[in-house]
Amino acid sequence: MNSLMVFLDAIRDHLDLHQLPPVASLDVSAWSRPISVQLDVDGLPEVARALLVWANTLDDVTASLWRVREGDSVHLSITGRTPCGIPVRVYGAVPFDARTFPDLPAGAKQTMPLYLLRDWTAPGEVAA
């Protein structure tokens, strides 16, 4: 069996093994780039919750946020590896809100602690 088939089988097995939130798109490029998963959920609490579900299935998880250049939305994402080592990036977008993201200028990317995702699962939370 060629390495691409092994790679695709490993991804399928991970998706089958876990009850993961709805996905809008899944981009599989190569071993050198993470699999990119766009969530199909709306709202900060829902996106945060979905990212935490994914985070619980991955190793070496880090979280980040990026306010798009136009400034009207923020992409929340996690990166990690499946237990068999496949790199994965999962993200979802939420509308920009200055109260939630007070120190995030348009175009800025920042790392963030995972606990913020837990805080945001309850509506009305503000970034530290």
Beta strands, then each sheet from edge to edge (+ up, - down):
strand 1: 23-27
strand 2: 35-39
strand 3: 59-67
strand 4: 73-81
strand 5: 87-95
strand 6: 109-112
sheet 1: 1+ 2- 5- 4+ 3- 6+
end
